[in-house]
Amino acid sequence: TGLIMNLLRSVLAGVCVALAASGVQARSWADIEKSGTLIAATGGDLKPFNYFEGKQLTGFEVELTDAIARKLGLKVEWKVLSFDSLLAGLQRDRWDLAISSHGITEERAKVVDFTNPHYCGGATIVSKDGKVAKAADLAGKTVAVQTGTTYLERLRKMDGIGSVRNFPLDRDARAATVSGRADAWVTDKFVAMEAIKLVPDSGLKQGEILFPERMAGAMSKGNTELVKAFNKGLAEVMVDGTYEKLSKKYFDQDIRCK
Ligand code: ARG
C-alpha cells in the first residue's frame, strides 16, 4: 500500500503542476486567431487615449487597437481595470494585451514583452497658472500623480520634493491639483493638453517635459507570435492612413514615434 500511496501522491502532484502551469499559460497567437477575439485590457481613465463617453469605451488607443485587430481578422473584447493591475493580469493570463499608455521601461520589460511603440509622448509638469513649471520648482511642493506609473517612479527618485501623493486614477491627481490639494500634477503631455483644452478656466498650465516616453502595448512574456502579429497590424495601419486619421482626430497631429 505504501507504494500505491506514493504513486498516487506523485500522480496528484503532477496534476497540480500541470493545472498551475496551464493557469498561467498565455493564449498563443494560434489560439487567439482561432477564437476570433483579442482580449485587451485598459485603464479607461486617460482621456483622450482610453476613456468613456457615456457607457462607451473609446479613445485613441481603443480605436487604434480595434483597427489593428480588424487587420488581423479579429474583434476586441475590452476589459477596463485600474491601471495598476494591467500588467499583473497578463502574467495571470486574464487578457492577451494591455494597452494603456505604458511607457517602455527596462523594469517592465523584465516581466512583459512590449509591442512596437504606438506613440511617443512625455511626462510633463502641470500646475495652476504655471507656478510650478520646472523640475527645480518641485522642491518642497506636493505633487499629485497616478499609482503604478513611470511618473511616480521618477518623482520618488528626485530629491527635495515636499510630498508625492498618488491616486489610482489619473483624473483624481488632476482634480487634486485643480482644487489646490496638490501644487502640481505629473502626467503625459497629450493628457495635459486635453485637460487644459476641456477645462480652460481650471487655470492649469503645462510646464516642462520631465522625460520623453515611448508608449507600447504589453503582452505576456514570451508570447512572441502574438507580439509579431500585433506589430504587423500596427505597421499596416501606419501605412494605410488609418493611424494618421485617428491621430489627427484626437490630437490634431500625428503622434507616432519619429
Ligand atoms: N506613461 C505612464 C506610464 O507608463 C502613465 C500611463 C498611465 N496610463 C493610464 N491608462 N492611466 O506609467
Residues whose N, C-alpha, C, O or C-beta is under 5 A from the ligand:
A	BS01	LIG	G43 L46 F83 S100 S101 H102 G103 G148 T149 T150 Y151 D170
